[in-house]
Amino acid sequence: MNNYDVIVVGAGLSGLIAAAAATAAGAKVMLAAKGAGTLTIGSGTIDLLGYDNAGRPVAAPAAALAALPADHPYGKLGLPAVQAAADFFLALCAAAGYPYCGTLAANRWLPTAAGTLKPACLVPATMDLAGTEDAAHVVVLAFAGLRDYRPEMVIEGLSRRPGFRGKHFSTAVVDAGFGPGRDATALDLARWLDSDAGRRECAEQLKKRLPPGCLVLLPPVLGTRPDYQAWRDLEAATGCRLVELAGIPPAVTGFRLRALFLAHLRRQGVAIHEQAPVTGAVVANGRCLAVVTGQPDRRREYRAGAFVIATGGFLGGGFESAPGAACESIFGLPLDVPADQLAWSEPRLLAARPQPFARFGLETDQDLRPIGADGRAALANVHFAGPNLAGYDYSCEKSGNGVALVSGYHAGTAAGEGRA
Ligand SMILES: Cc1cc2nc3c(=O)[nH]c(=O)nc-3n(C[C@H](O)[C@H](O)[C@H](O)COP(=O)(O)OP(=O)(O)OC[C@H]3O[C@@H](n4cnc5c(N)ncnc54)[C@H](O)[C@@H]3O)c2cc1C
C-alpha cells in the first residue's frame, strides 16, 4: 500500500500537465497510465480554439473564448484560468530548454503535410512561420523512403493558400541511407538526426541541394529530444529557415513534448507507473480512498488524498458504452446520453458541427469534480480533465490540447492544493 497526496491517472497531455501542476502546488504525486495517449499521434501543438461554433476561423483565441457557452470547459474555468495554464506551460517548456512560441492573443497558421494551413496557438519554434514572409523560394523537402508523405501534395495545396501564393516552389530529396526496400517513418529519421553523424550527413546533402536563403518545409523529423539541437545545427549549416510541417504520425513533435514532461516529472520526484491500467477504485462516503490496478490475482491499491482522472474520454479508454448508455470506466459514473443511439451522431459526419457524441462527457463543478443528480460534487476529492469533460467537440473546434492543458492544469492544481 502506497500513500500519495495526489494520484493522476492517464499520461496524455492532461495527465502530464496535471501531475506537473500538482507537484508545483507542493504535493507528493504518483502518475499511473496504461499507455502514452494521443500526444504522440497529434502534432504537439497547443490548439486552443481554431474555429468557433459556426465554423469560422478564430484569429484571437483569448477574445473568442468570451463567446463560448458556460458549459464549455473554457466557459466554466474562465479566461484567467486559461491564461494561468498557458503561462505555466510556456514557463515549463522554456525552463527545459525547449521554449514554445505564441500567446493567447493570436492564432498561428501552420502548414501541414496535407498542403493545408491549420490554426494553433502555442507551437514549437520549429513549426513557427513567423519571419519567413519574405522568402521567395520554398523548398519542400522529401526523405527517401518516408511513408505517407508526398511533397507534391504539399506544394499543390500550399501554393493556393494565403502567405504562399506567388512563391516559387521546388522539392529536394535527402537520403538517410536506410537502403532500398526499407520504409522509413518520421521517428526513424528523427533518431537519425539525433546523432552527430546523422546531422553532419544531412547538412552535407542540404548544402548541395538548397538555394541560398530559401524557406525549407520538411516533415517533423528534427530529432526526438526536446532541445532544438538538430534544428539549430541544420539551420546554421545551410543558412536557410527550416520549418516542420504538422501532421504525419507518429508525431515526433508530440514525442518531444512527452519526453520533456516525463523528464520534468522525474526530476520533481513523481512516481511514474507505465503500463498500469487502473481497473477500479475504493470509495467511501463520497470520497475516493484508493485506485486499484491489476486483476484479482495481482490487485494493488494506491491511496491518496486527491485524484485526477485524465483518461481521455471515449478515444483514450476513459469511457465505456453500450447501446443507449455510456459511463466513465473507473468509478462507473453515468454519462447523460440519448437512449436512442441514432441521436448520438449526425449522419453527415464531417459536415455537422459539432457532433453530439463528441460533446458527451462528465458534468463537473468549477473544480472539475463530477456532479451528481443533486448538483453537488459526487466525489469530493476526484477531479477530471481533457475529453472526459462534457461540452466541447475538440475535433471541430481545434481545441484538443488546449482543453487538455487548461483542464489538466486546473485539476492538478485543485488536487495538489487539496481543494475538496
Ligand atoms: C489523431 C489525433 C490527432 C490530434 N492532433 C491534435 C493536434 O494537432 N492538436 C491538438 O491540440 N489536439 C490534437 N488532438 C486532440 C488531442 O490529442 C486530445 O484532445 C488531447 O491531447 C487529450 O489528452 P488527454 O491526456 O486528455 O487524453 P489522451 O491523450 O487520450 O490520454 C489518455 C491517457 O489515459 C490513459 N488511460 C485511459 N484509461 C486508463 C485506465 N483505466 N488506467 C490507466 N490509464 C488509462 C491512456 O493510456 C492515456 O495515457 C488529436 C487527437 C487525435 C486522436
The ligand as an SDF file (V2000), in Angstrom:
LIG
                    3D

 53 58  0  0  0  0  0  0  0  0999 V2000
   -5.0140   11.5580  -34.3610 C   0  0  0  0  0  0  0  0  0  0  0  0
   -5.1910   12.7250  -33.4310 C   0  0  0  0  0  0  0  0  0  0  0  0
   -4.5070   13.9060  -33.7060 C   0  0  0  0  0  0  0  0  0  0  0  0
   -4.6630   15.0100  -32.8580 C   0  0  0  0  0  0  0  0  0  0  0  0
   -3.9850   16.1580  -33.1680 N   0  0  0  0  0  0  0  0  0  0  0  0
   -4.0930   17.2170  -32.3440 C   0  0  0  0  0  0  0  0  0  0  0  0
   -3.3650   18.4150  -32.6200 C   0  0  0  0  0  0  0  0  0  0  0  0
   -2.6280   18.5030  -33.5930 O   0  0  0  0  0  0  0  0  0  0  0  0
   -3.5300   19.4580  -31.7790 N   0  0  0  0  0  0  0  0  0  0  0  0
   -4.3550   19.3980  -30.6750 C   0  0  0  0  0  0  0  0  0  0  0  0
   -4.4540   20.3850  -29.9280 O   0  0  0  0  0  0  0  0  0  0  0  0
   -5.0610   18.2820  -30.4010 N   0  0  0  0  0  0  0  0  0  0  0  0
   -4.9440   17.2010  -31.2040 C   0  0  0  0  0  0  0  0  0  0  0  0
   -5.6650   16.0650  -30.9330 N   0  0  0  0  0  0  0  0  0  0  0  0
   -6.5160   16.0220  -29.7410 C   0  0  0  0  0  0  0  0  0  0  0  0
   -5.6780   15.8910  -28.5110 C   0  0  0  0  0  0  0  0  0  0  0  0
   -4.6340   14.9440  -28.7600 O   0  0  0  0  0  0  0  0  0  0  0  0
   -6.5010   15.3920  -27.3230 C   0  0  0  0  0  0  0  0  0  0  0  0
   -7.7300   16.0470  -27.2340 O   0  0  0  0  0  0  0  0  0  0  0  0
   -5.7980   15.6450  -26.0100 C   0  0  0  0  0  0  0  0  0  0  0  0
   -4.4110   15.5250  -26.1380 O   0  0  0  0  0  0  0  0  0  0  0  0
   -6.3400   14.6750  -24.9800 C   0  0  0  0  0  0  0  0  0  0  0  0
   -5.3860   14.4950  -23.9820 O   0  0  0  0  0  0  0  0  0  0  0  0
   -5.7250   13.5830  -22.7320 P   0  0  0  0  0  0  0  0  0  0  0  0
   -4.4510   13.4940  -21.9660 O   0  0  0  0  0  0  0  0  0  0  0  0
   -6.9100   14.1240  -22.0030 O   0  0  0  0  0  0  0  0  0  0  0  0
   -6.1650   12.1700  -23.3110 O   0  0  0  0  0  0  0  0  0  0  0  0
   -5.3010   11.0480  -24.0420 P   0  0  0  0  0  0  0  0  0  0  0  0
   -4.1960   11.6540  -24.8150 O   0  0  0  0  0  0  0  0  0  0  0  0
   -6.2730   10.1790  -24.7570 O   0  0  0  0  0  0  0  0  0  0  0  0
   -4.6340   10.2140  -22.8460 O   0  0  0  0  0  0  0  0  0  0  0  0
   -5.3870    9.3710  -22.0340 C   0  0  0  0  0  0  0  0  0  0  0  0
   -4.4390    8.6650  -21.1060 C   0  0  0  0  0  0  0  0  0  0  0  0
   -5.1810    7.8930  -20.1570 O   0  0  0  0  0  0  0  0  0  0  0  0
   -4.6820    6.5590  -20.1290 C   0  0  0  0  0  0  0  0  0  0  0  0
   -5.7630    5.7030  -19.6560 N   0  0  0  0  0  0  0  0  0  0  0  0
   -7.0190    5.5490  -20.1520 C   0  0  0  0  0  0  0  0  0  0  0  0
   -7.7220    4.6990  -19.3610 N   0  0  0  0  0  0  0  0  0  0  0  0
   -6.8800    4.3170  -18.3520 C   0  0  0  0  0  0  0  0  0  0  0  0
   -7.0100    3.4530  -17.2290 C   0  0  0  0  0  0  0  0  0  0  0  0
   -8.1420    2.8060  -16.9450 N   0  0  0  0  0  0  0  0  0  0  0  0
   -5.9380    3.2890  -16.4150 N   0  0  0  0  0  0  0  0  0  0  0  0
   -4.7620    3.9260  -16.6510 C   0  0  0  0  0  0  0  0  0  0  0  0
   -4.5990    4.7620  -17.7060 N   0  0  0  0  0  0  0  0  0  0  0  0
   -5.6330    4.9470  -18.5330 C   0  0  0  0  0  0  0  0  0  0  0  0
   -4.2070    6.3260  -21.5540 C   0  0  0  0  0  0  0  0  0  0  0  0
   -3.3260    5.2220  -21.6200 O   0  0  0  0  0  0  0  0  0  0  0  0
   -3.5020    7.6660  -21.7960 C   0  0  0  0  0  0  0  0  0  0  0  0
   -2.2380    7.6870  -21.1590 O   0  0  0  0  0  0  0  0  0  0  0  0
   -5.5230   14.9340  -31.7370 C   0  0  0  0  0  0  0  0  0  0  0  0
   -6.2090   13.7450  -31.4580 C   0  0  0  0  0  0  0  0  0  0  0  0
   -6.0600   12.6520  -32.3000 C   0  0  0  0  0  0  0  0  0  0  0  0
   -6.7970   11.4060  -31.9790 C   0  0  0  0  0  0  0  0  0  0  0  0
  1  2  1  0
  2  3  1  0
  2 52  2  0
  3  4  2  0
  4  5  1  0
  4 50  1  0
  5  6  2  0
  6  7  1  0
  6 13  1  0
  7  8  2  0
  7  9  1  0
  9 10  1  0
 10 11  2  0
 10 12  1  0
 12 13  2  0
 13 14  1  0
 14 15  1  0
 14 50  1  0
 15 16  1  0
 16 17  1  0
 16 18  1  0
 18 19  1  0
 18 20  1  0
 20 21  1  0
 20 22  1  0
 22 23  1  0
 23 24  1  0
 24 25  2  0
 24 26  1  0
 24 27  1  0
 27 28  1  0
 28 29  2  0
 28 30  1  0
 28 31  1  0
 31 32  1  0
 32 33  1  0
 33 34  1  0
 33 48  1  0
 34 35  1  0
 35 36  1  0
 35 46  1  0
 36 37  1  0
 36 45  1  0
 37 38  2  0
 38 39  1  0
 39 40  1  0
 39 45  2  0
 40 41  1  0
 40 42  2  0
 42 43  1  0
 43 44  2  0
 44 45  1  0
 46 47  1  0
 46 48  1  0
 48 49  1  0
 50 51  2  0
 51 52  1  0
 52 53  1  0
M  END
$$$$
